[in-house]
Amino acid sequence: MRTLLVTGGCGFIGSNFVRYILEEHRDCRVVNLDKLTYAGNPANLKDVEGHRRYMFVRGDIADSVLVEGLFRKDGFDSVVNFAAETHVDRSLLDPLPFIDTNVKGTQVLLGAARCCGARIFIQISTDEVYGSTETEKFTERSPLEPNSPYAASKAAADLLCRAYQNAYGIPVIITRSSNNYGPFQFPEKLIPLMIRNALAGKELPVYGEGAQVRDWLYVEDNCRAIDLVLQKGHPGEVYNIGGGCEKRNIEVVESICRILAEKLKKDPEKLLGLIKHIVDPRGPAHDFRYALDCSKIKEELGWEPLADFEEGLRRTVEWYLENQEWVEGVITGEYQEYYQRLYGTR
């Protein structure tokens, strides 16, 4: 039985990926290494806690002693590195945690993979490393031009991966995805934040006119793509993963209002009236448009996104409506007691 190390597996995309792998690959054992920061919630994987092919380890990917010990003990066949600080606004307030986790942590993982071996090392990156574009789409060969400390830290990690591939022969593949959405996303992000505020009758804050354009990707489609890269991708390559669905932020917020109005049998105009345009605190760090050319993964590996945006957004809204207890537990920090009881402190 092969053993897969997933770092950051208690986060949004990571937890969806862990669950996906356990369901789709019965010959795979998953070790989940997560520091459990504010966005890492073990309750995201409560349904698989007792799974015979799943093990959770609480720890920091920047802890070289811990990481090397895990590699030597478990002999990982593959590594998928989701662990990262991700929120742009937080990176503007304090960049240091982003350097510690996203850069140093990636280097520690690469070093352990070099010493102990792994068939493949997947680095989960982001479209934000390319910067902003007005009209064209970014290919895997586009230059890296990050515009925030978060994006810069992810670009630095990508370059470390390239260096370890070329200098030491580590079999690294990088995936860069567009904006993910779906179940278990921390409510500081656009879609879950708007759902929660709308349900509470609070203002729906939109930066500027909400004209910023993002390409939206349903999280399960990203999990399928990463799994495909893990099985069939070529070491040394980069693969863009996008939903092929560009929307202005204001369009996304308006769609959420309409779906909620339908589900709750409310007047959509009342929910739309909660939208408030505010000054963008990011200033020039707020990229106007991200857009990915995903022809490479489609042509080489045969991947296509299955969920269109309206279907995926409706599914997401329904999940948050059905799991409001989870949302409030995340917001209030109640789950902190839960994981302290289960895993103690480190």
Protein Blocks (a to p, Z undefined) as FASTA:
>chain_A
ZZdddehklmmklmmmmmmmmmmmmkbccddddehiaklcfklmmmmmmpckbccddddf
klmklmmmmmmmnopabdcdfbccfbfklmmmommlmmmmmmmmmmmmmmmmmmnopfbd
cddddfklnopafklccdfkbccddfbfklmmmmmmmmmmmmmmmmnopacdddddddde
dehiafkbmklmmmmmmmnopacddehjlpaccddddfklmmmmmmmmmmmmcehiacdd
dehiacdfklmmmmmmmmmmmmnopafklmmmmpccdddfklmmlcfbdcddfklmmmmn
opacfbdfklmmmmmmmmmmmmmmmmmmmmnommmmmmmmmnopZZ
